Amino acid sequence: MTRTWRPGASATLIGSMPHRDPRYVIEMILEEIGELPVWPQLPVHDAERMMVQYLEGLPGLRNDGERVLVDTDHAQFDSELLGFYQDFMDVEAGLLDVEKSRFRMGEHTGATFRRFIQQVARTPHPGRAIKGQVVGPFTLLTGLTDAQRKPLLYDERLCDVVPKHLGLKARWQIEQLRPLGKPVIIFLDEPSLAGYGSSAYIGASAELIGTLLGEVIRIIHQADALVGIHVCANTEWSLILNSSADIVNFDAYGFLDRFLLYREDITAFLRTGGIIAWGLVPTSDPETIIRESAENLARIWTREIQPLLGPDLTLSQILAQSMITPACGCGSLSEELAERVVRLTKELSAIMRRQLTDLVER
C-alpha cells in the first residue's frame, strides 16, 4: 500500500471492546463499521489484554506467579536472545514462514483474531480495508519490566528486540488478513507516549522513540500495509507527524486544540498523503457518551479545524484524508456504552462523508 489510499472519512475502531462473546461483537462491528472493520481485542479474557496478547516469543519471558516479566539475568537468556535473532533473520530472509515461527499469535491470544477472519471471509462485501493492531514498542518497553522491576526501556538489548518482535507480530497479522482481499492497516497502540517528556520516562529521547517506531513501521511497510499510531491523550505530536507512519490517531474529543497547535507539521503530513484518524467520539466518561450526539461532534470538529484551512489545504482535502474513530478503546466500558460509542462513530462518519460528497459535487 502507498499513501495514495484515501479513507474518505470512513469509520473504524481502536480495538478493545468489553464483550465476552467474540461472535456477537464481531458481527456487531461488521454491521456497524463495515467500511473499515477491525478485529476486537477482548481484555475480559486474560490472554487478550493489550500487552499480554503480543508477548509470546520474547526472549527471557517468564511468569513468576505474580507478574509477567523478562528475566534478563536468567542463565538461558543469552541463548534465548540468540534464538530470537536467528528466527528474526530467517523470517526476514524468507527462510522461515512467519506462520510457523515464534511470532504467530497462539491458540488463546489469537482466538478472537482467527474468529474475526472466519466471519469476515463469510461477508459478501468486507469493506474498503481491514484494520489490525499491536501494542506499540514504547508502551511495551515502559510497561514490561525485568526481574528487578526495571522497565525494559532502559535495557539496550530489549530496545532492539522489542520493535523487531512487534514488527513481525504485525507481519503475521498482515499475512492472515491479506487473503481477505482488502488493503490492511495496522495501528500501533501507544498510550505511554502521553508521558513523553515527563519525569516518568527520563532518558526517553525523541531519537530513541523515532528509532523504536521506525523499525516497526519499516517491517509493516515491507509487508505492504499502512501503519497508524494511536495515542489516547496528548503528546509531542511532531514526533508522530514527522515519523514514517501513514496515519495519526488521537483523542480529538479531549485534545483537539492541543493537536492543532502543530499546524505546520499537520499540513506537511497531509500534503505527503498522510491520514488523520480523528478520535472524536468520547470514551472516558459515561455521562458524556450518553449526552453527545453525532451532529454536535461534527459541528465541533468543523468549527475547530478552521485555522488549518487555506489555499493549500481545503476542507475536502482534509475529509478525504480522514478517518473517524472513538477517542480510545472501549474495553473498560460496559457493553451497552461501548455499543453506543460504535453507533456514534458510525453516525458521525456518515455526516462527514455526506459533507465530503457535497464539497466534491460543488
C-alpha positions as CSV (number, residue, x, y, z in Angstrom):
1,M,0.0,0.0,0.0
2,T,1.1,3.6,-0.6
3,R,-0.1,6.9,0.7
4,T,-2.4,7.3,-2.3
5,W,-5.1,5.4,-0.4
6,R,-7.9,7.6,0.9
7,P,-10.4,6.6,3.6
8,G,-12.8,9.5,2.8
9,A,-14.0,9.9,6.4
10,S,-14.8,6.3,6.9
11,A,-15.2,5.0,10.5
12,T,-13.1,2.4,12.3
13,L,-12.4,1.5,16.0
14,I,-9.3,1.5,18.2
15,G,-9.6,-2.2,19.0
16,S,-10.5,-3.1,22.6
17,M,-14.1,-4.0,23.4
18,P,-15.7,-5.2,26.8
19,H,-17.6,-8.1,25.4
20,R,-17.1,-11.7,26.3
21,D,-18.8,-13.3,23.3
22,P,-16.5,-12.8,20.3
23,R,-19.0,-14.0,17.7
24,Y,-21.5,-11.4,18.8
25,V,-19.1,-8.4,18.9
26,I,-17.5,-9.3,15.6
27,E,-21.0,-9.4,14.0
28,M,-21.8,-6.1,15.5
29,I,-18.6,-4.5,14.2
30,L,-19.1,-5.9,10.7
31,E,-22.7,-4.5,10.7
32,E,-21.8,-1.0,12.1
33,I,-18.2,-0.4,11.0
34,G,-18.4,-2.3,7.7
35,E,-16.2,0.2,5.7
36,L,-13.1,-0.3,7.8
37,P,-13.7,-3.3,10.1
38,V,-11.3,-4.1,12.9
39,W,-10.8,-7.3,14.9
40,P,-11.7,-6.7,18.5
41,Q,-9.4,-7.3,21.4
42,L,-11.4,-8.6,24.3
43,P,-9.4,-7.9,27.6
44,V,-12.1,-9.7,29.6
45,H,-10.1,-12.7,28.5
46,D,-6.7,-12.6,30.2
47,A,-4.9,-13.7,27.1
48,E,-6.2,-10.7,25.1
49,R,-5.0,-7.9,27.4
50,M,-3.2,-5.2,25.5
51,M,0.4,-6.2,26.3
52,V,-0.1,-9.8,27.1
53,Q,-1.5,-10.6,23.7
54,Y,1.8,-9.7,22.0
55,L,4.4,-11.1,24.4
56,E,4.6,-14.7,23.2
57,G,8.1,-15.4,21.7
58,L,10.0,-12.7,23.5
59,P,13.4,-14.0,24.8
60,G,13.5,-14.2,28.6
61,L,9.7,-14.1,29.1
62,R,8.7,-15.5,32.4
63,N,5.7,-15.6,34.8
64,D,6.8,-15.8,38.4
65,G,3.2,-16.4,39.6
66,E,2.6,-12.7,40.4
67,R,3.5,-11.0,37.2
68,V,4.9,-11.4,33.7
69,L,8.5,-10.2,33.2
70,V,11.5,-10.5,31.1
71,D,14.3,-12.2,33.2
72,T,17.5,-10.9,31.6
73,D,19.5,-12.4,34.5
74,H,18.4,-16.0,33.8
75,A,21.2,-18.4,32.7
76,Q,19.3,-19.1,29.5
77,F,18.7,-15.5,28.5
78,D,21.7,-15.2,26.1
79,S,20.8,-18.4,24.3
80,E,17.2,-17.3,24.0
81,L,18.3,-13.9,22.7
82,L,20.5,-15.7,20.1
83,G,17.5,-17.9,19.1
84,F,15.3,-14.8,18.7
85,Y,17.7,-13.1,16.3
86,Q,18.1,-16.3,14.3
87,D,14.4,-16.6,13.9
88,F,14.0,-12.9,13.1
89,M,16.7,-13.0,10.4
90,D,15.3,-16.2,8.9
91,V,11.8,-14.7,8.6
92,E,13.2,-11.5,7.1
93,A,15.3,-13.6,4.6
94,G,12.3,-15.8,3.7
95,L,13.9,-18.9,5.1
96,L,11.2,-19.3,7.8
97,D,7.5,-18.9,7.3
98,V,6.2,-16.4,9.9
99,E,3.1,-18.6,10.3
100,K,5.4,-21.3,11.7
101,S,7.5,-19.0,13.8
102,R,7.5,-17.6,17.4
103,F,5.9,-14.5,16.0
104,R,2.4,-16.1,15.3
105,M,-0.4,-15.5,17.8
106,G,-1.1,-18.5,19.9
107,E,-4.3,-20.5,20.4
108,H,-5.6,-18.3,23.2
109,T,-4.0,-14.9,22.4
110,G,-5.2,-15.2,18.7
111,A,-8.6,-16.8,19.3
112,T,-10.8,-13.7,18.6
113,F,-8.5,-12.7,15.7
114,R,-8.9,-16.0,14.0
115,R,-12.7,-16.0,14.5
116,F,-12.8,-12.5,13.0
117,I,-11.1,-13.8,9.9
118,Q,-13.6,-16.6,9.6
119,Q,-16.5,-14.2,9.9
120,V,-15.2,-11.6,7.5
121,A,-14.5,-14.4,5.0
122,R,-18.2,-15.1,5.0
123,T,-19.2,-11.5,4.5
124,P,-20.0,-10.6,0.9
125,H,-18.5,-7.1,0.9
126,P,-15.9,-6.8,3.7
127,G,-15.3,-3.1,3.4
128,R,-12.6,-0.9,1.9
129,A,-9.8,-2.0,4.1
130,I,-9.3,-4.1,7.2
131,K,-7.6,-3.0,10.4
132,G,-5.5,-4.8,12.9
133,Q,-3.3,-3.6,15.8
134,V,-0.4,-4.3,18.0
135,V,0.8,-2.7,21.2
136,G,3.5,0.0,20.4
137,P,7.1,-0.5,21.2
138,F,7.4,2.4,23.6
139,T,4.3,1.3,25.6
140,L,5.6,-2.3,25.8
141,L,9.1,-1.2,26.8
142,T,7.8,1.1,29.5
143,G,5.0,-1.3,30.8
144,L,7.1,-4.5,30.9
145,T,9.9,-4.9,33.4
146,D,12.8,-7.2,34.2
147,A,13.3,-9.2,37.4
148,Q,14.4,-6.1,39.3
149,R,11.2,-4.3,38.2
150,K,13.2,-2.0,35.9
151,P,11.4,-1.1,32.7
152,L,12.8,-2.7,29.6
153,L,13.2,0.7,28.1
154,Y,16.5,1.0,30.0
155,D,17.9,-2.2,28.5
156,E,19.6,-1.6,25.1
157,R,19.2,-5.2,24.1
158,L,15.4,-5.1,24.6
159,C,15.2,-1.8,22.9
160,D,16.5,-3.6,19.8
161,V,14.5,-6.8,20.3
162,V,11.0,-5.4,21.1
163,P,10.4,-3.4,17.9
164,K,11.6,-6.3,15.8
165,H,9.4,-8.6,17.7
166,L,6.3,-6.4,17.3
167,G,7.0,-5.7,13.7
168,L,6.9,-9.5,12.9
169,K,3.8,-9.9,15.2
170,A,2.2,-7.3,12.9
171,R,3.5,-9.0,9.8
172,W,1.9,-12.3,10.9
173,Q,-1.4,-10.5,11.2
174,I,-1.0,-8.9,7.8
175,E,-0.4,-12.3,6.2
176,Q,-3.5,-13.7,7.8
177,L,-5.6,-10.7,6.8
178,R,-4.3,-10.2,3.2
179,P,-6.3,-13.2,1.7
180,L,-9.5,-11.4,2.6
181,G,-8.7,-9.3,-0.5
182,K,-8.6,-5.8,1.1
183,P,-5.8,-3.4,2.0
184,V,-4.5,-3.9,5.5
185,I,-3.9,-1.3,8.1
186,I,-2.1,-1.9,11.4
187,F,-2.3,0.5,14.3
188,L,0.4,0.8,16.9
189,D,-1.3,1.5,20.2
190,E,1.0,3.9,22.1
191,P,-0.8,5.2,25.2
192,S,2.6,5.6,27.0
193,L,3.6,8.3,24.6
194,A,1.3,10.6,26.5
195,G,4.0,10.6,29.2
196,Y,6.8,11.6,26.8
197,G,8.9,14.4,28.3
198,S,7.8,13.8,31.9
199,S,9.9,12.6,34.7
200,A,8.4,9.1,34.4
201,Y,10.5,8.4,31.3
202,I,13.8,10.1,31.9
203,G,16.1,9.2,29.1
204,A,13.4,8.6,26.5
205,S,14.7,10.9,23.8
206,A,13.0,11.8,20.6
207,E,15.7,10.0,18.7
208,L,15.1,6.8,20.7
209,I,11.3,6.9,20.1
210,G,11.9,7.6,16.5
211,T,14.1,4.5,16.2
212,L,11.7,2.3,18.1
213,L,8.7,3.3,15.9
214,G,10.7,3.4,12.7
215,E,11.8,-0.3,13.0
216,V,8.2,-1.5,13.5
217,I,6.9,0.7,10.7
218,R,9.7,-0.5,8.4
219,I,8.7,-4.1,8.8
220,I,5.0,-3.3,8.3
221,H,5.7,-1.3,5.2
222,Q,7.7,-4.2,3.8
223,A,4.7,-6.3,4.2
224,D,2.7,-3.8,2.1
225,A,0.4,-2.5,4.8
226,L,-0.3,1.0,6.1
227,V,0.7,2.0,9.6
228,G,-1.2,4.1,12.1
229,I,-0.1,5.3,15.5
230,H,-2.7,5.8,18.2
231,V,-2.1,7.9,21.3
232,C,-5.1,8.3,23.6
233,A,-4.0,11.6,25.2
234,N,-1.7,14.5,24.4
235,T,1.9,14.1,23.3
236,E,4.6,15.8,21.4
237,W,2.8,15.5,18.1
238,S,5.7,16.4,15.9
239,L,7.3,13.1,16.9
240,I,4.4,11.2,15.2
241,L,3.6,13.6,12.4
242,N,7.3,13.6,11.2
243,S,7.6,9.8,11.5
244,S,7.1,7.4,8.6
245,A,3.7,6.5,9.9
246,D,0.8,6.8,7.4
247,I,-2.0,7.5,9.9
248,V,-2.1,9.6,13.1
249,N,-4.9,8.8,15.6
250,F,-5.6,10.7,18.8
251,D,-8.2,11.7,21.3
252,A,-9.7,14.6,19.3
253,Y,-12.6,15.0,21.7
254,G,-10.3,15.9,24.6
255,F,-7.2,17.3,22.9
256,L,-8.1,18.7,19.5
257,D,-7.0,22.2,20.5
258,R,-3.5,21.0,21.5
259,F,-3.1,18.9,18.4
260,L,-3.9,21.9,16.2
261,L,-1.0,23.8,17.6
262,Y,1.1,21.8,15.3
263,R,-0.4,23.3,12.2
264,E,2.8,23.3,10.0
265,D,3.5,19.7,10.9
266,I,-0.1,18.7,10.2
267,T,-0.2,20.5,6.9
268,A,3.1,18.9,5.8
269,F,1.8,15.4,6.9
270,L,-1.4,15.8,4.9
271,R,0.5,17.1,1.8
272,T,2.5,13.9,1.7
273,G,-0.6,11.8,1.7
274,G,-0.8,11.2,5.5
275,I,-4.2,10.4,7.1
276,I,-5.6,11.8,10.3
277,A,-7.9,9.5,12.3
278,W,-9.9,11.9,14.4
279,G,-10.9,10.3,17.7
280,L,-14.0,12.5,18.1
281,V,-16.3,10.2,19.9
282,P,-15.8,10.3,23.7
283,T,-15.0,7.1,25.6
284,S,-13.9,8.1,29.1
285,D,-17.0,9.4,30.8
286,P,-20.3,7.6,30.7
287,E,-22.4,10.7,31.1
288,T,-20.6,12.4,28.2
289,I,-21.0,9.3,26.0
290,I,-24.8,9.3,26.6
291,R,-25.2,13.1,26.2
292,E,-23.2,13.6,23.0
293,S,-24.7,13.5,19.5
294,A,-23.0,12.9,16.2
295,E,-24.4,16.2,14.9
296,N,-22.8,18.1,17.8
297,L,-19.5,16.3,17.3
298,A,-19.5,17.2,13.6
299,R,-20.1,20.9,14.4
300,I,-17.3,21.0,17.0
301,W,-14.8,19.5,14.6
302,T,-15.8,21.7,11.6
303,R,-15.5,24.8,13.8
304,E,-12.2,23.9,15.5
305,I,-10.3,23.0,12.4
306,Q,-10.9,26.3,10.6
307,P,-7.4,27.5,11.4
308,L,-6.0,24.7,9.4
309,L,-7.8,25.7,6.2
310,G,-6.2,27.8,3.5
311,P,-5.4,27.8,-0.2
312,D,-3.0,24.9,0.3
313,L,-5.4,22.8,2.5
314,T,-9.1,22.7,1.9
315,L,-11.8,21.1,3.9
316,S,-12.5,18.5,1.2
317,Q,-8.8,17.5,1.2
318,I,-8.8,17.0,5.0
319,L,-12.0,15.0,4.9
320,A,-10.7,12.8,2.0
321,Q,-7.6,12.0,4.2
322,S,-9.6,11.4,7.4
323,M,-10.8,8.5,9.4
324,I,-13.4,8.8,12.2
325,T,-12.8,6.9,15.4
326,P,-13.6,6.8,19.1
327,A,-11.2,8.7,21.3
328,C,-9.8,5.5,22.7
329,G,-10.6,1.8,23.0
330,C,-13.9,0.7,24.7
331,G,-12.5,-2.2,26.7
332,S,-13.2,-0.5,30.1
333,L,-16.8,0.5,29.3
334,S,-20.0,-1.5,29.8
335,E,-21.1,-3.4,26.7
336,E,-24.1,-1.0,26.4
337,L,-21.9,2.1,26.4
338,A,-19.3,0.5,24.1
339,E,-22.0,-0.2,21.5
340,R,-23.3,3.4,21.8
341,V,-19.7,4.6,21.1
342,V,-19.7,2.4,18.0
343,R,-23.1,3.7,16.8
344,L,-22.0,7.3,17.4
345,T,-18.8,6.7,15.4
346,K,-20.8,5.3,12.5
347,E,-23.3,8.2,12.6
348,L,-20.5,10.8,12.8
349,S,-18.7,9.2,9.8
350,A,-21.9,9.3,7.8
351,I,-22.3,13.0,8.4
352,M,-18.7,13.7,7.5
353,R,-18.9,11.6,4.3
354,R,-22.0,13.5,3.2
355,Q,-20.1,16.7,3.8
356,L,-17.3,15.5,1.7
357,T,-19.7,14.4,-1.1
358,D,-21.4,17.9,-1.0
359,L,-18.0,19.6,-1.3
360,V,-16.8,17.5,-4.2
361,E,-20.0,18.0,-6.1
362,R,-20.0,21.8,-5.8
